[in-house]
Amino acid sequence: MQISQKISWGFYKFKATTLIALGLRQMATAQFHQMLIDFPGDMYALSSLAFLKMESGDKKGAIADYQSIVKNSDVPAQIWYNLGFLQEEQGMVQEAEVSFLAALKMDERFDQAWYGLGLALIQQKRFDEAIKALKQNTKLQPMSPYAWYQLARVYVEREKPDEALKIIRHLKDFEPKFAKQLERETGLVTN
């Protein structure tokens, strides 16, 4: 990209992000569409439009946009994750699994993708695989309670209350609210 093109691209980005910050999402959307006229297929503009659709509640439209974007070979892992997140949220769990795995293929340390994969596997009742994915998330994000919470619930589902109790005790050290919630939901109480 030539210097003048870089300046033009940067100006579009600046204008669009400023409009978003001001809450003028429709004008930002128009700005991204204009950016695509001058820079066809621009990944930043396309993913920004998909994100704006998601934020406005058009999740199916956002999924369609992200599906279009991932057809490019140089798409970043975050785009695959965003697609998987929306698919999982919309109940498209098998498709979400594929998207999360694609993100992880690009970045095996993408903790959010491990968590999303775990959720998609839980919904498919593939608990042993879900345990592996959630454990990987807890290795990468040991202080985040979300994967620990889901992991405890899977252990209860798998009739392994001792494993769930270990997690509840662990959560009491840094997230007592989550520990109490698990105790209420599972009926398991630690001393």
C-alpha positions as CSV (number, residue, x, y, z in Angstrom):
1,M,0.0,0.0,0.0
2,Q,1.4,3.4,-0.9
3,I,1.7,6.2,1.6
4,S,-1.3,8.1,0.2
5,Q,-3.4,4.9,0.4
6,K,-2.3,4.3,4.0
7,I,-3.2,7.8,4.9
8,S,-6.6,7.4,3.3
9,W,-7.2,4.1,4.9
10,G,-6.2,5.5,8.3
11,F,-8.5,8.4,7.8
12,Y,-11.4,6.1,7.1
13,K,-10.6,4.1,10.2
14,F,-10.3,7.2,12.4
15,K,-13.6,8.6,11.2
16,A,-15.4,5.3,11.7
17,T,-14.1,4.7,15.1
18,T,-14.8,8.3,16.2
19,L,-18.4,7.9,15.0
20,I,-18.7,4.7,17.0
21,A,-17.3,6.4,20.1
22,L,-19.9,9.1,19.6
23,G,-22.7,6.5,19.4
24,L,-23.3,7.2,15.7
25,R,-23.3,3.6,14.6
26,Q,-25.3,4.1,11.4
27,M,-22.9,6.8,10.2
28,A,-20.0,4.5,11.1
29,T,-21.6,1.7,9.1
30,A,-21.8,4.0,6.1
31,Q,-18.2,5.0,6.6
32,F,-17.1,1.3,6.6
33,H,-19.1,0.8,3.4
34,Q,-17.4,3.7,1.8
35,M,-14.0,2.3,3.0
36,L,-14.9,-0.9,1.1
37,I,-15.4,1.0,-2.1
38,D,-11.9,2.4,-1.9
39,F,-10.4,-0.8,-0.4
40,P,-12.4,-3.8,-1.6
41,G,-12.2,-6.8,0.7
42,D,-10.5,-4.9,3.5
43,M,-10.5,-7.2,6.5
44,Y,-10.8,-4.4,9.1
45,A,-13.8,-2.9,7.4
46,L,-15.6,-6.2,6.9
47,S,-15.0,-7.4,10.4
48,S,-16.1,-4.0,11.8
49,L,-19.3,-4.2,9.9
50,A,-20.0,-7.7,11.2
51,F,-19.2,-6.5,14.7
52,L,-21.6,-3.6,14.4
53,K,-24.3,-5.9,13.1
54,M,-23.8,-8.1,16.2
55,E,-24.0,-5.2,18.5
56,S,-27.2,-4.0,16.9
57,G,-28.8,-7.4,17.4
58,D,-28.5,-8.7,13.9
59,K,-26.7,-11.8,14.9
60,K,-27.6,-13.8,11.8
61,G,-26.3,-11.0,9.6
62,A,-23.1,-10.9,11.6
63,I,-22.7,-14.6,11.3
64,A,-23.2,-14.3,7.5
65,D,-20.6,-11.6,7.4
66,Y,-18.1,-13.5,9.4
67,Q,-18.6,-16.6,7.3
68,S,-17.8,-14.5,4.3
69,I,-14.7,-13.1,5.9
70,V,-13.3,-16.5,6.9
71,K,-13.2,-17.6,3.3
72,N,-10.0,-15.6,3.1
73,S,-6.9,-17.6,4.0
74,D,-5.2,-14.8,6.0
75,V,-8.0,-14.3,8.5
76,P,-6.9,-13.9,12.1
77,A,-7.9,-16.3,14.9
78,Q,-10.1,-13.6,16.5
79,I,-12.4,-13.6,13.5
80,W,-12.9,-17.4,13.8
81,Y,-13.5,-16.9,17.5
82,N,-16.1,-14.2,16.9
83,L,-17.9,-16.4,14.4
84,G,-17.8,-19.3,16.8
85,F,-19.1,-17.2,19.7
86,L,-22.1,-16.1,17.6
87,Q,-22.7,-19.6,16.3
88,E,-22.7,-21.0,19.8
89,E,-24.9,-18.3,21.1
90,Q,-27.4,-19.0,18.3
91,G,-27.4,-22.8,19.0
92,M,-25.3,-23.7,16.0
93,V,-23.0,-25.7,18.3
94,Q,-21.4,-28.0,15.7
95,E,-20.6,-25.0,13.5
96,A,-19.2,-23.2,16.5
97,E,-17.0,-26.2,17.3
98,V,-15.5,-26.0,13.8
99,S,-14.9,-22.2,14.2
100,F,-13.3,-22.5,17.6
101,L,-11.0,-25.3,16.4
102,A,-10.0,-23.1,13.4
103,A,-9.1,-20.3,15.8
104,L,-7.1,-22.7,18.0
105,K,-5.3,-24.1,14.9
106,M,-4.0,-20.6,14.4
107,D,-3.3,-19.8,18.1
108,E,-3.3,-22.7,20.5
109,R,-3.0,-20.3,23.4
110,F,-6.3,-18.5,22.6
111,D,-7.9,-19.1,26.0
112,Q,-11.4,-17.8,25.0
113,A,-11.5,-20.2,22.1
114,W,-10.8,-23.1,24.5
115,Y,-13.7,-21.9,26.6
116,G,-16.0,-21.5,23.7
117,L,-15.0,-25.0,22.5
118,G,-15.8,-26.4,25.9
119,L,-19.3,-24.8,25.9
120,A,-20.0,-26.2,22.4
121,L,-18.9,-29.6,23.4
122,I,-21.0,-29.5,26.6
123,Q,-24.1,-28.7,24.5
124,Q,-23.3,-31.7,22.3
125,K,-23.0,-33.9,25.4
126,R,-19.4,-34.7,24.6
127,F,-18.3,-34.2,28.2
128,D,-14.9,-35.9,28.1
129,E,-13.8,-33.6,25.3
130,A,-15.4,-30.6,27.0
131,I,-13.3,-31.4,30.2
132,K,-10.1,-31.3,28.1
133,A,-11.0,-28.0,26.5
134,L,-12.1,-26.4,29.8
135,K,-8.9,-27.6,31.6
136,Q,-6.8,-26.0,28.8
137,N,-8.7,-22.8,29.4
138,T,-8.0,-23.0,33.2
139,K,-4.3,-23.5,32.5
140,L,-4.2,-20.4,30.3
141,Q,-6.5,-18.3,32.6
142,P,-6.3,-19.8,36.1
143,M,-7.9,-16.9,37.8
144,S,-11.0,-16.7,35.5
145,P,-13.9,-18.5,37.3
146,Y,-16.0,-19.2,34.2
147,A,-14.2,-22.4,32.9
148,W,-13.8,-23.6,36.5
149,Y,-17.6,-23.2,37.0
150,Q,-18.4,-25.1,33.8
151,L,-15.9,-27.7,34.6
152,A,-17.5,-28.3,38.0
153,R,-20.9,-28.6,36.4
154,V,-19.6,-31.2,33.9
155,Y,-18.1,-33.2,36.7
156,V,-21.5,-33.2,38.4
157,E,-23.1,-34.3,35.1
158,R,-20.5,-37.1,34.9
159,E,-21.3,-38.1,38.5
160,K,-17.8,-37.2,39.8
161,P,-18.8,-35.0,42.8
162,D,-15.3,-35.3,44.4
163,E,-13.8,-33.5,41.4
164,A,-16.6,-30.8,41.5
165,L,-15.9,-30.3,45.2
166,K,-12.2,-29.8,44.6
167,I,-13.2,-27.0,42.1
168,I,-15.6,-25.4,44.6
169,R,-12.9,-25.4,47.2
170,H,-10.5,-23.9,44.7
171,L,-13.0,-21.2,43.7
172,K,-13.6,-20.2,47.4
173,D,-10.0,-19.0,47.4
174,F,-10.5,-16.3,44.7
175,E,-14.1,-16.3,43.6
176,P,-16.4,-17.1,46.6
177,K,-19.5,-16.0,44.7
178,F,-19.0,-18.6,42.1
179,A,-18.3,-21.2,44.7
180,K,-21.5,-20.4,46.6
181,Q,-23.5,-20.5,43.3
182,L,-22.1,-24.0,42.6
183,E,-22.9,-25.1,46.1
184,R,-26.5,-23.9,45.6
185,E,-26.9,-25.4,42.1
186,T,-25.2,-28.8,42.7
187,G,-26.1,-29.4,46.4
188,L,-22.5,-30.0,47.1
189,V,-21.1,-28.2,50.1
190,T,-17.5,-27.9,51.2
191,N,-16.4,-27.6,54.8
